[in-house]
Amino acid sequence: MRRMFPASLMAVALTALTMPAVLADDPDGYIVVLKKGADAVSIAQEHSGKHSTKLLHTYNHALHGYAASMTAAAARQISDDPRVMFVQTDQRVRLEAQVVSTGIARVGTPASPTADLDSVDERVDVDVAVVDTGIQADHPDLNVHAPGAKNCAGGVGAADGNGHGTHVAGTIGALDNRQGVVGVAPGVRLWSVRVLDDSGNGSFSSIICGVDHVTANADEIEVANLSLGATGTDDGDCGNTNRDALHQAVCASVAAGVTYAVAAGNSSVDSAKRVPAAYDEVITVSALADFDGEPGGKAASTCVADDDDTLANFSNHGRDVDLIAPGLCIRSTWIKGGYQVSSGTSMAAPHVAGAAALYKAAHPSATPSAVRNALITAGGTDWNAGDDPDGVKEPLLNVRGF
């Protein structure tokens, strides 16, 4: 299975996961996409008995199909089943991450009437899924919706044994409670959707499992964050022609009303070479180097070396990027009730997820497309794009009017 990784330089504590190499496909892992109307459970069981497959996940909401371990010969035979649309190898996935301080200040959260930062614990009434390594459910600075937890990564439970998902969650919605840090959309209900293991590793099949869970609960979940990525391209639209199960699942989830914020990745390459960053239906976010929470480019670097108010030197770029947001030296919540500074596009994307939550709180009927357009339109230009390789100055996230 090809691996996905979270989207940041991964925090100082996650140095071993910083911009990891893409891992090889698992020769035994496959995703079977069924034709519309097919019964995933019964067909998966039938195939298991006939071809000795080991069922991993079934999908019934964002996608009709299942994931299983099987031989290549079995995969070829299953692909001949007239009820099957296509079969693809599973791909491994891994974290891509790098606290509320400067990032929250720079995007204008203190001026947002919906965020209403006044150290009084009044919570933004929106549900946001963190599709990641899980969230520490009892962190005192987070409002985690425990009944909504989902574990797609194996092991026991949806708790975060890595820290990445909890960090992402804090940037999105840490409580405005005079404790620790505060998020862009303080107090949103956070859904822990664990698709990456404690080492930050996962697969397309586990990500689809997470997206399927989000889609099944789209009547409650308005926003989802994907601070992860893998090598790939956007080979088509949301139809059934691109033979990309993850893309089809994301498309279905967006169609169900969920807005997705996605990290661009940390490889200093065109984001068109990374998925889900390359998908047109999501909001793809690059990382800004900002060390003081203010424009002007005058601050000295702090936790990492870079130039203030520029594209982070590790950030992916390109025409698939919709917004840029702070992604260096971001202080946020961490496991064991703690806090940590991290850097990466994984830290930039949750600023945008929080912004989408603010917008949805004020405009509950807004579609994902309307949310995306509103965030892009409100974006600022007060950053130096001189070192951006694509020559296109992405809007800088701005929530002052939300």
Secondary structure in CASP SS format (residue, H / E / C, confidence):
PFRMAT SS
TARGET T0000
AUTHOR 0000-0000-0000
METHOD secondary structure of the structure
MODEL  1
M C 1.00
R C 1.00
R C 1.00
M E 1.00
F E 1.00
P E 1.00
A C 1.00
S C 1.00
L C 1.00
M C 1.00
A C 1.00
V H 1.00
A H 1.00
L H 1.00
T H 1.00
A H 1.00
L H 1.00
T C 1.00
M C 1.00
P C 1.00
A C 1.00
V C 1.00
L C 1.00
A C 1.00
D C 1.00
D C 1.00
P C 1.00
D C 1.00
G E 1.00
Y E 1.00
I E 1.00
V E 1.00
V E 1.00
L E 1.00
K C 1.00
K C 1.00
G C 1.00
A C 1.00
D C 1.00
A H 1.00
V H 1.00
S H 1.00
I H 1.00
A H 1.00
Q H 1.00
E H 1.00
H H 1.00
S H 1.00
G H 1.00
K H 1.00
H H 1.00
S C 1.00
T C 1.00
K E 1.00
L E 1.00
L E 1.00
H E 1.00
T E 1.00
Y E 1.00
N C 1.00
H C 1.00
A C 1.00
L C 1.00
H C 1.00
G E 1.00
Y E 1.00
A E 1.00
A E 1.00
S E 1.00
M C 1.00
T C 1.00
A H 1.00
A H 1.00
A H 1.00
A H 1.00
R H 1.00
Q H 1.00
I H 1.00
S H 1.00
D C 1.00
D C 1.00
P C 1.00
R C 1.00
V E 1.00
M E 1.00
F E 1.00
V E 1.00
Q E 1.00
T E 1.00
D C 1.00
Q C 1.00
R E 1.00
V E 1.00
R E 1.00
L E 1.00
E C 1.00
A C 1.00
Q C 1.00
V C 1.00
V C 1.00
S H 1.00
T H 1.00
G H 1.00
I H 1.00
A H 1.00
R H 1.00
V C 1.00
G C 1.00
T H 1.00
P H 1.00
A H 1.00
S C 1.00
P C 1.00
T C 1.00
A C 1.00
D C 1.00
L C 1.00
D C 1.00
S C 1.00
V C 1.00
D C 1.00
E C 1.00
R C 1.00
V C 1.00
D C 1.00
V C 1.00
D E 1.00
V E 1.00
A E 1.00
V E 1.00
V E 1.00
D E 1.00
T C 1.00
G C 1.00
I C 1.00
Q C 1.00
A C 1.00
D C 1.00
H C 1.00
P C 1.00
D C 1.00
L C 1.00
N C 1.00
V E 1.00
H C 1.00
A H 1.00
P H 1.00
G H 1.00
A C 1.00
K E 1.00
N E 1.00
C C 1.00
A C 1.00
G C 1.00
G C 1.00
V C 1.00
G C 1.00
A C 1.00
A C 1.00
D C 1.00
G C 1.00
N C 1.00
G C 1.00
H H 1.00
G H 1.00
T H 1.00
H H 1.00
V H 1.00
A H 1.00
G H 1.00
T H 1.00
I H 1.00
G H 1.00
A C 1.00
L C 1.00
D C 1.00
N C 1.00
R C 1.00
Q C 1.00
G C 1.00
V C 1.00
V C 1.00
G C 1.00
V C 1.00
A C 1.00
P C 1.00
G C 1.00
V C 1.00
R E 1.00
L E 1.00
W E 1.00
S E 1.00
V E 1.00
R E 1.00
V C 1.00
L C 1.00
D C 1.00
D C 1.00
S C 1.00
G C 1.00
N E 1.00
G E 1.00
S E 1.00
F H 1.00
S H 1.00
S H 1.00
I H 1.00
I H 1.00
C H 1.00
G H 1.00
V H 1.00
D H 1.00
H H 1.00
V H 1.00
T H 1.00
A H 1.00
N C 1.00
A C 1.00
D C 1.00
E C 1.00
I C 1.00
E C 1.00
V E 1.00
A E 1.00
N E 1.00
L E 1.00
S C 1.00
L E 1.00
G E 1.00
A E 1.00
T E 1.00
G C 1.00
T C 1.00
D C 1.00
D C 1.00
G C 1.00
D C 1.00
C C 1.00
G C 1.00
N C 1.00
T C 1.00
N C 1.00
R C 1.00
D C 1.00
A H 1.00
L H 1.00
H H 1.00
Q H 1.00
A H 1.00
V H 1.00
C H 1.00
A H 1.00
S H 1.00
V H 1.00
A H 1.00
A C 1.00
G C 1.00
V C 1.00
T E 1.00
Y E 1.00
A E 1.00
V E 1.00
A E 1.00
A C 1.00
G C 1.00
N C 1.00
S C 1.00
S C 1.00
V C 1.00
D E 1.00
S H 1.00
A H 1.00
K H 1.00
R E 1.00
V E 1.00
P C 1.00
A C 1.00
A C 1.00
Y C 1.00
D C 1.00
E C 1.00
V C 1.00
I E 1.00
T E 1.00
V E 1.00
S E 1.00
A E 1.00
L E 1.00
A E 1.00
D C 1.00
F C 1.00
D C 1.00
G C 1.00
E C 1.00
P C 1.00
G C 1.00
G C 1.00
K C 1.00
A C 1.00
A C 1.00
S C 1.00
T C 1.00
C C 1.00
V C 1.00
A C 1.00
D C 1.00
D C 1.00
D C 1.00
D C 1.00
T E 1.00
L E 1.00
A C 1.00
N C 1.00
F C 1.00
S C 1.00
N C 1.00
H E 1.00
G C 1.00
R C 1.00
D C 1.00
V C 1.00
D C 1.00
L E 1.00
I E 1.00
A E 1.00
P E 1.00
G C 1.00
L C 1.00
C C 1.00
I E 1.00
R E 1.00
S E 1.00
T E 1.00
W C 1.00
I C 1.00
K C 1.00
G C 1.00
G C 1.00
Y E 1.00
Q E 1.00
V E 1.00
S E 1.00
S C 1.00
G C 1.00
T H 1.00
S H 1.00
M H 1.00
A H 1.00
A H 1.00
P H 1.00
H H 1.00
V H 1.00
A H 1.00
G H 1.00
A H 1.00
A H 1.00
A H 1.00
L H 1.00
Y H 1.00
K H 1.00
A H 1.00
A H 1.00
H C 1.00
P C 1.00
S C 1.00
A C 1.00
T C 1.00
P H 1.00
S H 1.00
A H 1.00
V H 1.00
R H 1.00
N H 1.00
A H 1.00
L H 1.00
I H 1.00
T H 1.00
A H 1.00
G C 1.00
G E 1.00
T C 1.00
D C 1.00
W C 1.00
N E 1.00
A C 1.00
G C 1.00
D C 1.00
D C 1.00
P C 1.00
D C 1.00
G C 1.00
V C 1.00
K C 1.00
E C 1.00
P C 1.00
L E 1.00
L C 1.00
N C 1.00
V C 1.00
R C 1.00
G C 1.00
F C 1.00
END
